[in-house]
């Protein structure tokens, strides 16, 4: 019983460390990709393995990032209380969870189709690459976007067994969306990153330049959503979803107007979760609801 309690405690600490609840950012876009690929509802079996693949990939990625960045996190006042630097979980236990999550990803890919399994190592490569990027390039935000873009693209492959143009467009949507909000998130570490010799767009462009870069990235995201709307001949409800997402992005940027980071949590966590869910909801409605 005591061993089980310790294990559950470690699992709880690990899930909190990797912010497992933030899977809400990418999972709705994965399900959006599945809906579009199926032109309606995919099978329950496909949805199950897509969700498990997503959970495995994100868990492995975040665990790896926390493990690789443990020494940096310990020096940063904002992150010094994270589980590894705070001594709440050891590096060995973290590595075990990472390996288990990676095996879950690979098994789920195997259960979907051969192409998913062949592409899984590519996704893993970018997940590993991201954790090292800020040591040598300001484009870490873009690499993170590529990592999360794998969610809808992978879901498309899971349903159709190939990569079509709409999958690439939806991947681009996620890439620019994630890169944009990650630039905003990185603003809170601007001074630390400069002092530590780390790389980011805020370090290169400063606060105002970063705000404009994030705005540009999000404009590209919305443009790609419109391209997807035209390419797939989607209906009016999907277009309404784009308008809703546009309003949410505008509100997100207004919250941070002038570089005021007091409302960063609301802008980053709340609004971006709402955006991904809104896109999923309006895509589902567009595909499943009979519009007169």
TADAQUI-V954966 format. One record per residue. N is the residue number from 1. RES is the residue in three letters. SS is DSSP state (alpha for helix, beta for strand, coil for the rest). Layout:
N,RES,SS  N,RES,SS
//
This chain:
1,UNK,coil  2,UNK,alpha  3,UNK,alpha  4,UNK,alpha  5,UNK,alpha  6,UNK,alpha  7,UNK,alpha  8,UNK,alpha  9,UNK,alpha  10,UNK,alpha  11,UNK,alpha  12,UNK,alpha  13,UNK,alpha  14,UNK,alpha  15,UNK,alpha  16,UNK,alpha  17,UNK,alpha  18,UNK,coil  19,UNK,coil  20,UNK,alpha  21,UNK,alpha  22,UNK,alpha  23,UNK,alpha  24,UNK,alpha  25,UNK,alpha  26,UNK,alpha  27,UNK,alpha  28,UNK,alpha  29,UNK,alpha  30,UNK,alpha  31,UNK,alpha  32,UNK,alpha  33,UNK,alpha  34,UNK,alpha  35,UNK,alpha  36,UNK,alpha  37,UNK,alpha  38,UNK,alpha  39,UNK,coil  40,UNK,coil  41,UNK,coil  42,UNK,coil  43,UNK,coil  44,UNK,alpha  45,UNK,alpha  46,UNK,alpha  47,UNK,alpha  48,UNK,alpha  49,UNK,alpha  50,UNK,alpha  51,UNK,alpha  52,UNK,alpha  53,UNK,alpha  54,UNK,alpha  55,UNK,alpha  56,UNK,alpha  57,UNK,alpha  58,UNK,alpha  59,UNK,alpha  60,UNK,alpha  61,UNK,alpha  62,UNK,alpha  63,UNK,alpha  64,UNK,alpha  65,UNK,alpha  66,UNK,alpha  67,UNK,alpha  68,UNK,alpha  69,UNK,coil  70,UNK,alpha  71,UNK,alpha  72,UNK,alpha  73,UNK,alpha  74,UNK,alpha  75,UNK,alpha  76,UNK,coil  77,UNK,coil  78,UNK,coil  79,UNK,coil  80,UNK,coil  81,UNK,coil  82,UNK,coil  83,UNK,coil  84,UNK,coil  85,UNK,coil  86,UNK,coil  87,UNK,coil  88,UNK,coil  89,UNK,coil  90,UNK,coil  91,UNK,alpha  92,UNK,alpha  93,UNK,alpha  94,UNK,alpha  95,UNK,alpha  96,UNK,alpha  97,UNK,alpha  98,UNK,alpha  99,UNK,alpha  100,UNK,alpha  101,UNK,alpha  102,UNK,alpha  103,UNK,alpha  104,UNK,alpha  105,UNK,alpha  106,UNK,alpha  107,UNK,alpha  108,UNK,alpha  109,UNK,alpha  110,UNK,alpha  111,UNK,alpha  112,UNK,alpha  113,UNK,coil  114,UNK,alpha  115,UNK,alpha  116,UNK,alpha  117,UNK,alpha  118,UNK,alpha  119,UNK,alpha  120,UNK,alpha  121,UNK,alpha  122,UNK,alpha  123,UNK,alpha  124,UNK,alpha  125,UNK,alpha  126,UNK,alpha  127,UNK,alpha  128,UNK,alpha  129,UNK,alpha  130,UNK,alpha  131,UNK,alpha  132,UNK,alpha  133,UNK,alpha  134,UNK,coil  135,UNK,coil  136,UNK,coil  137,UNK,coil  138,UNK,coil  139,UNK,coil  140,UNK,alpha  141,UNK,alpha  142,UNK,alpha  143,UNK,alpha  144,UNK,alpha  145,UNK,alpha  146,UNK,alpha  147,UNK,alpha  148,UNK,alpha  149,UNK,alpha  150,UNK,alpha  151,UNK,alpha  152,UNK,alpha  153,UNK,alpha  154,UNK,alpha  155,UNK,alpha  156,UNK,alpha  157,UNK,alpha  158,UNK,alpha  159,UNK,alpha  160,UNK,alpha  161,UNK,coil  162,UNK,coil  163,UNK,coil  164,UNK,coil  165,UNK,alpha  166,UNK,alpha  167,UNK,alpha  168,UNK,alpha  169,UNK,alpha  170,UNK,alpha  171,UNK,alpha  172,UNK,alpha  173,UNK,alpha  174,UNK,alpha  175,UNK,alpha  176,UNK,alpha  177,UNK,alpha  178,UNK,alpha  179,UNK,alpha  180,UNK,alpha  181,UNK,alpha  182,UNK,alpha  183,UNK,alpha  184,UNK,alpha  185,UNK,alpha  186,UNK,alpha  187,UNK,alpha  188,UNK,alpha  189,UNK,alpha  190,UNK,alpha  191,UNK,alpha  192,UNK,alpha  193,UNK,alpha  194,UNK,alpha  195,UNK,alpha  196,UNK,alpha  197,UNK,coil  198,UNK,coil  199,UNK,coil  200,UNK,coil  201,UNK,alpha  202,UNK,alpha  203,UNK,alpha  204,UNK,alpha  205,UNK,alpha  206,UNK,alpha  207,UNK,alpha  208,UNK,alpha  209,UNK,alpha  210,UNK,alpha  211,UNK,alpha  212,UNK,alpha  213,UNK,alpha  214,UNK,alpha  215,UNK,alpha  216,UNK,alpha  217,UNK,alpha  218,UNK,alpha  219,UNK,alpha  220,UNK,alpha  221,UNK,alpha  222,UNK,alpha  223,UNK,alpha  224,UNK,alpha  225,UNK,alpha  226,UNK,alpha  227,UNK,alpha  228,UNK,alpha  229,UNK,alpha  230,UNK,alpha  231,UNK,alpha  232,UNK,coil  233,UNK,coil  234,UNK,coil  235,UNK,coil  236,UNK,alpha  237,UNK,alpha  238,UNK,alpha  239,UNK,alpha  240,UNK,alpha  241,UNK,alpha  242,UNK,alpha  243,UNK,alpha  244,UNK,alpha  245,UNK,alpha  246,UNK,alpha  247,UNK,alpha  248,UNK,alpha  249,UNK,alpha  250,UNK,alpha  251,UNK,alpha  252,UNK,alpha  253,UNK,alpha  254,UNK,alpha  255,UNK,alpha  256,UNK,coil  257,UNK,alpha  258,UNK,alpha  259,UNK,alpha  260,UNK,coil  261,UNK,coil  262,UNK,coil  263,UNK,coil  264,UNK,alpha  265,UNK,alpha  266,UNK,alpha  267,UNK,alpha  268,UNK,alpha  269,UNK,alpha  270,UNK,alpha  271,UNK,alpha  272,UNK,alpha  273,UNK,alpha  274,UNK,alpha  275,UNK,alpha  276,UNK,alpha  277,UNK,alpha  278,UNK,alpha  279,UNK,alpha  280,UNK,alpha  281,UNK,alpha  282,UNK,alpha  283,UNK,alpha  284,UNK,alpha  285,UNK,alpha  286,UNK,alpha  287,UNK,alpha  288,UNK,alpha  289,UNK,coil  290,UNK,coil  291,UNK,coil  292,UNK,coil
//
